Amino acid sequence: MTVTQDKVVVLIPAFNEEKTIGPVVDAARAVSAVSEVVVVADGCTDATARVAAEHGARVVELTENVGKAGAIKAGLDATEARIIVTLDADLIGLVPAHIESLIAPVLAGEADMSVGLFDGGRVATELAQMVTPYLSGQRALRRELIESIADLQELRFGIEVALTKQANQSKARVVEVLLPGVSQVMKEEKRGFMKGFAARMKMYRDIVKYVVRN
């Protein structure tokens, strides 16, 4: 695959996020530096794919749920962009300026990866990122950084930890970018407490599995 040197693509892995995907796509499409927005509908059973397409995203539909890392890998396979921006599909309060601030250090050659941190959004999500900032799904990075991760498609929710480890090992330049007013819908809010809690535990299991294995 020939990689375009100056193209920026936003990849949004999504699993049943029909209620929030539209505004996230809108914010990304409003950024002039972004060439394309790709939403990967990861085995969705709701209208995520349709809503994303209606808001102007190119949609990659997966028939089975492969997890966050697998969805991002599918998105990478669908684009030749050299700079990749990853966004969660359940963000609240996201505006184009947030995405521009993520992209700027990488486009300017000042960083190989930027990591977005919630700031002044909601206490619950902000506290979680204060404790574990390396789990943020809001990033801009050079394509080669993510492509150098072995078995990427198998990592599921371990992808953010893997990116952090890869950046450390390769001595990549990483900067943190505050995202004022941004938060996200918690799993317990979307699925009810019990199902949401179970999903959160599964996410942590994926992360621990990667850490123990590596």
C-alpha positions in Angstrom: 0.0 0.0 0.0 1.3 3.4 -0.9 1.0 5.8 2.1 0.1 9.4 1.4 2.4 11.8 3.2 0.0 14.5 4.2 -3.4 12.9 4.5 -5.2 12.9 7.9 -8.0 10.4 8.6 -10.2 10.1 11.6 -10.9 6.5 12.6 -13.9 5.9 14.9 -14.4 2.4 16.2 -18.0 2.0 17.2 -20.2 -0.7 18.8 -23.9 0.2 19.1 -23.3 4.0 19.5 -26.3 5.3 17.4 -27.1 8.0 19.9 -23.7 9.6 20.0 -21.9 8.8 16.7 -23.5 11.6 14.7 -22.1 14.6 16.6 -18.7 13.0 16.8 -18.6 12.5 13.0 -19.9 16.1 12.5 -17.0 17.5 14.7 -14.4 15.5 12.8 -15.7 16.4 9.3 -15.6 20.1 10.2 -11.8 20.1 10.6 -10.1 21.3 7.5 -7.0 19.2 8.0 -9.1 16.0 8.0 -9.4 14.3 4.6 -11.9 11.7 5.6 -13.8 10.2 8.5 -14.0 6.5 8.7 -16.4 4.8 11.1 -15.9 1.1 11.7 -19.2 -0.4 12.8 -17.9 -3.3 14.9 -20.7 -5.9 14.6 -23.3 -3.4 15.5 -26.9 -4.4 16.0 -28.4 -0.9 16.1 -28.4 2.0 13.6 -24.8 3.1 14.2 -23.7 2.4 10.6 -26.7 4.2 9.1 -26.4 7.3 11.3 -22.7 7.6 10.7 -23.3 7.4 6.9 -26.0 10.0 7.1 -23.6 12.4 8.8 -21.0 11.9 6.1 -18.7 9.3 7.3 -17.4 6.4 5.2 -18.5 3.3 7.0 -16.8 0.0 7.3 -19.2 -2.6 8.5 -17.9 -5.7 10.3 -20.3 -8.6 10.6 -18.8 -9.8 13.9 -17.6 -7.8 16.9 -13.8 -7.9 16.8 -13.1 -5.4 19.6 -11.6 -2.0 19.5 -8.2 -2.9 18.2 -9.6 -5.1 15.5 -11.9 -2.3 14.4 -9.1 0.2 14.2 -7.1 -2.4 12.2 -10.0 -2.6 9.8 -10.1 1.2 9.6 -6.4 1.3 8.9 -6.8 -1.2 6.1 -9.4 1.1 4.5 -7.2 4.2 4.3 -3.8 5.2 3.1 -3.5 8.2 5.4 -0.1 8.7 7.2 -1.6 10.6 10.2 -4.3 8.7 12.1 -6.7 10.3 14.6 -8.6 7.9 16.8 -11.8 9.0 18.6 -14.2 7.2 20.8 -17.8 7.0 19.4 -19.5 8.0 22.7 -17.9 11.4 23.3 -19.9 14.3 24.7 -19.0 17.9 24.1 -16.5 17.3 21.3 -16.0 20.3 18.9 -13.7 20.7 15.9 -11.2 22.8 18.0 -10.5 19.7 20.2 -9.6 17.6 17.2 -7.5 20.4 15.7 -5.5 20.6 19.0 -4.9 16.9 18.8 -3.7 17.0 15.3 -1.6 20.2 15.5 1.6 18.8 17.2 1.8 15.8 14.9 1.2 17.8 11.7 3.8 20.3 12.8 6.4 17.6 13.3 6.6 18.4 17.0 5.3 15.0 18.2 4.8 11.5 16.9 1.7 11.0 19.0 -0.7 13.2 21.0 -3.0 11.9 23.7 -6.2 13.8 24.5 -7.3 14.1 28.1 -10.7 15.2 29.3 -10.7 18.5 31.2 -13.7 20.1 32.9 -16.2 17.6 31.5 -17.7 15.2 34.0 -16.1 14.2 37.3 -16.4 10.4 36.8 -14.7 10.3 33.4 -12.1 13.0 34.2 -11.1 11.2 37.4 -10.6 7.9 35.4 -8.3 9.6 33.0 -6.3 11.3 35.8 -5.6 7.8 37.2 -5.0 6.1 33.9 -4.2 8.8 31.2 -2.6 6.1 29.0 -6.1 4.6 28.4 -7.4 7.5 26.5 -8.9 6.7 23.1 -8.4 10.2 21.8 -5.1 10.3 19.9 -3.4 11.6 16.8 -0.4 9.6 15.7 1.9 8.7 12.8 0.7 5.6 11.0 4.0 3.7 11.5 3.6 3.9 15.3 0.4 1.9 15.3 1.4 -0.4 12.4 4.5 -1.5 14.4 2.4 -3.2 17.1 2.4 -7.0 16.7 -0.9 -8.8 16.5 -2.8 -5.5 16.6 -6.1 -7.0 15.6 -6.1 -9.3 18.7 -5.6 -6.7 21.4 -9.3 -5.6 21.8 -9.3 -3.0 24.6 -5.5 -3.4 25.1 -4.7 -1.2 22.2 -4.1 2.0 24.2 -1.7 0.3 26.6 0.0 -1.2 23.6 0.4 2.2 21.9 1.8 3.7 25.1 4.3 0.8 25.4 5.3 1.1 21.7 5.8 4.8 22.0 8.1 4.3 25.0 10.1 1.5 23.4 10.6 3.5 20.1 11.3 6.7 22.0 8.5 8.4 20.2 7.7 12.0 21.1 4.4 12.1 23.0 2.5 15.1 24.1 -0.7 15.3 26.2 -3.5 17.7 25.0 -6.3 18.9 27.2 -9.8 18.6 25.8 -11.9 21.2 27.7 -15.5 20.2 28.3 -15.2 16.7 26.7 -16.4 13.6 28.4 -18.1 10.3 27.4 -21.1 8.2 28.2 -20.1 5.5 30.6 -20.8 1.9 29.9 -23.1 1.7 32.9 -25.2 4.6 31.6 -25.5 3.0 28.1 -26.3 -0.6 29.1 -27.6 -0.4 32.6 -25.5 -0.9 35.7 -25.1 -4.7 35.6 -24.4 -5.1 31.9 -22.3 -1.9 31.8 -20.3 -3.1 34.8 -19.7 -6.5 33.1 -18.6 -4.7 29.9 -16.2 -2.5 32.0 -14.7 -5.6 33.6 -14.3 -7.2 30.2 -12.4 -4.1 29.1 -10.1 -4.2 32.1 -9.6 -8.0 31.5 -8.4 -7.2 27.9 -6.0 -4.6 29.3 -4.6 -6.8 32.0 -4.3 -9.7 29.6 -2.1 -7.5 27.4 0.0 -6.3 30.3 0.6 -9.8 31.6 1.5 -11.2 28.2 4.0 -8.4 27.6 
